[in-house]
Amino acid sequence: MEWEFDEVTFDREFSRNMVARLLVERAEHGGWELDRLRIGPDGKRRVVLRRKIIRAVRTA
């Protein structure tokens, strides 16, 4: 199984609810799921999202 990763960073001025809403949007419309979330000492949220890569296979 292969995964595609995407890293997103949110400043500390974004509320927890706003970050959750934005991540839910990406999950519903892009097929992303949460892989890792880190909150740095400066308050920035670094989020790593992942989704499966589905390869098309010829059947003829």
C-alpha positions, 0 to 999 in steps of 0.5 A, a space after each residue: 500500500 502506498 501513501 501520499 503525504 501533505 504537510 499543512 501549518 496553521 499559525 497560533 491565531 487560528 482557533 482549535 475549532 477553525 483548524 478542525 473545520 478546515 481539516 474536516 473539509 480536506 478529509 471530506 473533499 480530498 480523501 485525506 486522513 490525519 497522520 500526525 499533529 504537532 504543536 510547537 513551542 511557538 504555538 504553530 500546529 504542524 499537521 501531516 495528512 495522508 491518503 492512499 494512492 490507488 493505482 489503476 491496473 490494466 485488465 485487458 
